[in-house]
Amino acid sequence: MRTAAVLRRAHPFDKELQIAGLVLDLGELLRPGDAASPRDHDVAEAVRPLLGERVARLIRLHARAGDEAGFGALAAAGPDGEAAATLRQAHDGADAAGLEAGVLEDWQPVLELVAAGAYRAVAGRPFLPKS
């Protein structure tokens, strides 16, 4: 939840990015004790039917941003690549940020909006509610 809180402050209009930060660590629940599993991929596939392709793509790309070369490749990959690099940076720094993450119920409205497809990309602009 700290990653999502960091992203909510830094990118208040990108709800899909925030939700990707919220569900990113669910891999530990999907395959407990399996340190060798590709958790980001597992999480992406688990949440894709409910939260959409972009959230799943951000989670899959997150794993590629593990080093400086990965960050450069993601930045060149366009808006979702840049967002995935942002997701990685927020995840890496979330514990140090010292933010109050709140409770899971705080995220329910945003989860419902993203699951309903209320937020979609508009080329070159923030992710705004569909009208």
Summary of the structure (lengths in Angstrom):
residues: 131
radius of gyration: 13.9
end to end distance: 28.4
largest distance: 43.7
contacts: 376
relative contact order: 0.20
helix: 69%
strand: 7%
